[in-house]
Amino acid sequence: MTPRPLFTLLVTVALMIGLAGDGNAQVVGQQASALANVPAVDAQVAITWSDEITAAGGPGESRYAEAFEAEFQRGLRGAGIKIDATAPNYLYCTIVLLHTAGDIVAAQAIEYHEQVGSDGRWAITWTLMQVYTVPLGGFGGQDDAQWCHETFIEDWREGNR
């Protein structure tokens, strides 16, 4: 698999700063038709964690990460999506978490990557992102991962009708 470009991180941080001011989730995304005929995915997660979260009394990074990855995979398997590290694609659930003034600002994305074109370049063919704020005590790895798998499963089912 190809490494994540710095561009994605910069866009995520820009979205966090620009959209998270009112505490409501802001969501952008693409069409479900890109997910037709996808029986299996190489499911991956990435978490960018601010140590200020733990210092302010939030959960530890490892506890959060374990819950996040376990819930993401559990949700996909529960919907009948096979998780296979050798699949010719991957599903990437990312979250960037920052602590500010007693709140958590989160930017989250779910991306489906596959090889396209005659030269087999990797491309993001489906994605959805959200940005939101939540009180320090009101977030957890399971809840955040649930958004990822539920969002993907909804469009995956629609694309495979």
ZIZIMO-V919223 format. One record per residue. N is the residue number from 1. RES is the residue in one letter. PHI is phi as a letter, one per 20 degrees, with the letter a starting at -180 (999 if undefined). PSI is psi as a letter, one per 40 degrees, with the letter a starting at -180 (NA if undefined). NEAR is the number of other C-alpha atoms within 10 Angstrom. Layout:
# ZIZIMO-V919223
[[N,RES,PHI,PSI,NEAR] [N,RES,PHI,PSI,NEAR]]
This chain:
# ZIZIMO-V919223
[[1,M,999,i,10] [2,T,e,i,7] [3,P,f,i,5] [4,R,f,h,10] [5,P,f,i,8] [6,L,g,d,9] [7,F,g,d,9] [8,T,f,d,11] [9,L,f,d,16] [10,L,f,d,11] [11,V,f,d,12] [12,T,f,d,22] [13,V,f,d,18] [14,A,f,d,12] [15,L,f,d,19] [16,M,g,d,23] [17,I,f,d,14] [18,G,f,d,10] [19,L,d,e,19] [20,A,e,e,19] [21,G,f,d,13] [22,D,d,e,9] [23,G,n,e,15] [24,N,e,i,13] [25,A,f,i,16] [26,Q,d,h,15] [27,V,c,h,14] [28,V,c,i,10] [29,G,a,a,13] [30,Q,c,a,13] [31,Q,f,i,14] [32,A,f,e,19] [33,S,f,d,16] [34,A,f,e,18] [35,L,e,e,19] [36,A,f,h,14] [37,N,m,f,11] [38,V,d,g,15] [39,P,e,d,14] [40,A,b,i,20] [41,V,b,i,22] [42,D,e,h,18] [43,A,e,h,20] [44,Q,c,i,17] [45,V,c,i,17] [46,A,b,h,16] [47,I,c,h,17] [48,T,d,h,15] [49,W,d,h,19] [50,S,e,h,14] [51,D,f,e,14] [52,E,f,d,14] [53,I,f,d,20] [54,T,f,d,14] [55,A,f,d,11] [56,A,e,e,15] [57,G,o,e,11] [58,G,f,i,20] [59,P,f,i,17] [60,G,f,i,13] [61,E,g,d,16] [62,S,f,d,11] [63,R,f,d,11] [64,Y,f,d,18] [65,A,f,d,21] [66,E,f,d,12] [67,A,f,d,16] [68,F,f,d,25] [69,E,f,d,21] [70,A,f,d,13] [71,E,f,d,21] [72,F,g,d,24] [73,Q,f,d,19] [74,R,g,d,16] [75,G,f,d,19] [76,L,f,d,21] [77,R,f,d,14] [78,G,f,d,11] [79,A,e,e,14] [80,G,n,e,11] [81,I,e,h,17] [82,K,f,h,17] [83,I,d,h,19] [84,D,b,h,14] [85,A,f,e,13] [86,T,d,e,10] [87,A,f,i,15] [88,P,e,f,14] [89,N,b,i,21] [90,Y,b,i,23] [91,L,d,h,23] [92,Y,d,h,20] [93,C,d,h,27] [94,T,c,i,21] [95,I,b,h,25] [96,V,d,h,20] [97,L,d,h,20] [98,L,c,i,19] [99,H,d,h,22] [100,T,b,h,14] [101,A,l,f,9] [102,G,n,e,14] [103,D,d,i,18] [104,I,d,h,24] [105,V,d,h,23] [106,A,c,h,26] [107,A,c,h,29] [108,Q,c,i,25] [109,A,b,i,22] [110,I,c,h,24] [111,E,c,h,22] [112,Y,d,h,21] [113,H,d,h,21] [114,E,b,i,20] [115,Q,e,h,15] [116,V,c,i,12] [117,G,m,i,8] [118,S,f,d,6] [119,D,e,e,7] [120,G,m,f,9] [121,R,f,i,10] [122,W,e,h,15] [123,A,b,i,14] [124,I,e,h,16] [125,T,d,e,17] [126,W,b,h,20] [127,T,b,i,21] [128,L,b,i,18] [129,M,c,i,22] [130,Q,b,i,23] [131,V,c,h,26] [132,Y,b,i,20] [133,T,c,i,24] [134,V,b,i,17] [135,P,f,i,15] [136,L,g,d,20] [137,G,e,e,13] [138,G,d,f,11] [139,F,b,i,17] [140,G,a,i,16] [141,G,g,d,22] [142,Q,f,d,17] [143,D,f,d,14] [144,D,f,d,21] [145,A,f,d,27] [146,Q,f,d,19] [147,W,g,d,19] [148,C,f,d,28] [149,H,f,d,22] [150,E,f,d,15] [151,T,f,d,15] [152,F,f,d,24] [153,I,f,d,20] [154,E,g,d,12] [155,D,f,d,18] [156,W,f,d,22] [157,R,f,d,14] [158,E,f,d,14] [159,G,f,e,16] [160,N,d,f,14] [161,R,f,NA,8]]
